[in-house]
Structure formats: C-alpha cells, structure tokens
Amino acid sequence: MSSESIAAFRKSKSDELSKLAEEHMQHDLQQSDRDALRNAASKFSTHATIGSLVGLGLGIFLAYRVRSARTTMFNAFRAREKPVKVQFADGRTEPIPDITALLQPTTLGDVAAYLFFSAGGLFLGGETGLLTGTYSATRSISRDPESRARIETAFKKFRADVLRKEATRLDGGGSVFDSIF
C-alpha cells in the first residue's frame, strides 16, 4: 500500500497551480491588489465559518426541541387512559395490545435526531455563509474599478497559463488514463 492511496498524501496539481498563481500575484498585481484579494478571501472564510457554526448551533437547538416535544408527547400518551379492548357490532371482543413501549423515545432516536438536525443545520448555515461571503468578497474587490480590472486581467493570464500547461501535458503523449488521474 503506497502513500498515494490516502487522499491527503497524494501529489496533486494543486502545488503546481498554487506556485503558478503566486507567480501571477507577484508579477501581475500591485500590493494593494494583493491586499484586496487577501481581505476578500478572509471575508469569505469568516462568513463561511460563522455560517457553519450558526447552522450547527441551530441544528442542535432544533434537535433538542424536537426531542423534548417527543418526550412530552410520550408522557402525555402514557398518562392517558387507553382502551384495552374493542367490541364489534356482532358482539365479538378483541383485545388491543399496549404499544406504549414502542412509542417510548430511545437513545438511538436521540442520536439520529441530533446527527441529522446538526448535519442539516451545518449544511444550510455553511451554504448561507458561502453566499454571504461571496457577496461580501465581491463587493470588497469591486470597490476600486482599476484594481478590479487588474485582478481580472491577472486571473485571465493565470487561466491561460493553466490551459497552456494542460495542453502541453496532454500533447506530451502517454495514456489518457494517466493524464486524467
């Protein structure tokens, strides 16, 4: 088993792309542009983190509320007088089984509620944070039109270089399977 079998240890194109992006940031952008990009990235990250934490907290709170409502409902059901038999029109009588034990909240149900509500809250909060972070980062970059134009130009040059490297790699030969992975 090689170290490549674990995703965290795989060598990927990300190192090469990050070096290329850093070169473009140093050569194509001014210091104020680099600061604006770092500020936008920080805002984006902050919004996503806060959104995820708020969503997680909201999910846990909702799971707690659902669990307490379920417990209250069960206690009310258990305290209520329940019929023990049914008498039909023809005079026949059938016993009704006691299902109280089947309706009792379980630990597995509590774990499932907390897991799924917190995962749902994390997802919704994180996605909301990504949306608000994107909006905030875009606004901060778009404040200065000249800086925005320089950033867009640098990004276009970066994309062109990435595509050139990809085309060179694909034209270099080798199997298609190796070039994909």
C-alpha positions in Angstrom: 0.0 0.0 0.0 1.6 3.3 -1.1 1.1 6.7 0.4 -0.8 7.7 -2.8 -3.8 5.5 -1.6 -4.7 8.1 1.0 -6.2 11.2 -0.4 -4.4 13.6 2.0 -0.9 12.3 0.9 -1.5 12.3 -2.9 0.7 14.5 -5.0 -1.7 16.6 -7.0 -1.7 19.5 -9.4 -2.6 21.9 -6.6 1.1 22.5 -5.6 1.9 23.4 -9.2 -1.1 25.6 -9.6 -0.6 27.4 -6.4 3.0 28.2 -7.4 1.7 29.5 -10.8 -1.0 31.6 -9.0 1.6 33.0 -6.7 3.8 34.0 -9.6 0.9 35.8 -11.2 0.0 37.5 -8.0 3.6 38.8 -7.6 4.1 39.9 -11.2 0.7 41.0 -12.5 -0.8 42.7 -9.4 0.2 45.6 -7.2 0.5 45.3 -3.4 -2.9 47.0 -2.9 -4.5 44.4 -5.3 -2.9 41.5 -3.3 -4.1 43.0 -0.1 -7.6 43.4 -1.5 -7.6 39.7 -2.6 -6.4 38.5 0.8 -9.0 40.7 2.5 -11.7 39.2 0.2 -10.5 35.7 0.9 -10.6 36.4 4.7 -14.1 37.8 4.5 -15.2 34.7 2.5 -13.7 32.4 5.0 -15.1 34.3 8.0 -18.6 34.2 6.6 -18.4 30.5 5.8 -17.1 29.7 9.3 -19.7 31.8 11.1 -22.5 30.5 8.9 -21.4 26.9 9.6 -21.2 27.4 13.3 -24.6 29.2 13.5 -26.2 26.5 11.4 -24.7 23.8 13.6 -26.0 25.5 16.7 -29.4 26.0 15.2 -29.5 22.3 14.2 -28.6 21.2 17.7 -31.2 23.6 19.2 -33.9 22.2 16.8 -32.9 18.6 17.7 -33.2 19.5 21.4 -36.7 21.0 20.8 -37.9 18.0 18.8 -36.6 15.6 21.4 -38.3 17.5 24.2 -41.5 17.7 22.3 -41.4 14.0 21.6 -40.8 13.2 25.3 -43.6 15.5 26.3 -46.0 13.8 23.8 -44.9 10.4 25.0 -45.5 11.3 28.7 -49.0 12.6 27.8 -49.8 9.5 25.9 -48.6 7.3 28.7 -50.6 9.1 31.3 -53.8 9.0 29.3 -56.3 6.2 29.9 -56.2 3.8 26.9 -58.8 1.3 25.7 -57.9 -2.3 26.4 -60.4 -4.0 24.1 -62.7 -3.3 21.1 -66.2 -4.6 20.8 -67.6 -5.1 17.3 -71.3 -4.8 16.3 -71.6 -8.6 16.2 -70.7 -8.9 19.9 -67.2 -10.2 19.3 -64.5 -8.6 21.6 -60.8 -8.3 20.6 -58.0 -7.1 23.0 -55.9 -4.1 21.9 -52.2 -4.5 22.6 -50.4 -2.0 24.7 -48.0 -0.1 22.3 -46.7 2.3 25.0 -43.2 0.6 25.0 -43.0 1.0 21.2 -43.6 4.8 21.3 -41.0 5.5 24.0 -38.2 7.7 22.9 -34.9 5.8 22.5 -31.3 6.7 22.7 -30.8 5.7 19.0 -33.6 8.1 18.0 -32.0 10.8 20.0 -28.6 10.2 18.4 -30.2 10.2 14.9 -32.1 13.4 15.7 -29.0 15.2 16.9 -26.9 13.9 14.0 -29.3 14.7 11.2 -30.5 18.1 12.5 -26.9 19.2 13.2 -25.8 18.0 9.8 -28.7 19.8 8.1 -28.0 22.9 10.1 -24.3 22.7 9.2 -25.2 22.4 5.5 -27.7 25.2 5.5 -25.6 27.5 7.6 -22.4 26.8 5.6 -24.2 27.4 2.3 -25.7 30.6 3.5 -22.2 31.7 4.8 -20.8 30.9 1.4 -23.4 33.0 -0.3 -23.0 36.0 2.0 -19.2 35.6 1.9 -19.1 35.6 -1.8 -21.3 38.7 -1.9 -19.1 40.5 0.7 -15.9 39.5 -1.1 -17.2 40.5 -4.5 -18.2 43.9 -3.1 -14.8 44.5 -1.5 -13.0 43.7 -4.7 -15.4 45.8 -6.8 -14.9 48.9 -4.8 -11.9 50.1 -6.9 -12.6 49.7 -10.6 -8.9 49.9 -11.6 -7.9 47.3 -9.0 -10.8 45.1 -10.2 -9.6 45.4 -13.8 -6.0 44.4 -12.8 -7.3 41.4 -10.8 -9.5 40.3 -13.7 -6.5 40.6 -16.2 -4.2 38.7 -13.9 -6.9 35.9 -13.5 -7.3 35.7 -17.3 -3.5 35.4 -17.7 -3.4 32.7 -15.0 -6.2 30.7 -16.6 -4.4 31.0 -20.0 -1.2 29.6 -18.4 -3.1 26.8 -16.8 -4.7 25.8 -20.1 -1.4 26.0 -21.9 0.2 23.7 -19.3 -2.7 21.3 -19.6 -2.5 21.3 -23.4 1.3 20.7 -23.2 0.8 17.8 -20.8 -2.0 16.3 -23.0 0.1 16.6 -26.2 3.1 15.1 -24.5 1.9 11.6 -25.0 1.2 8.8 -22.5 -2.0 7.1 -21.8 -5.2 9.1 -21.4 -5.9 7.3 -18.2 -2.7 8.6 -16.7 -3.4 12.2 -17.8 -6.8 12.2 -16.1 -5.6 10.9 -12.8 
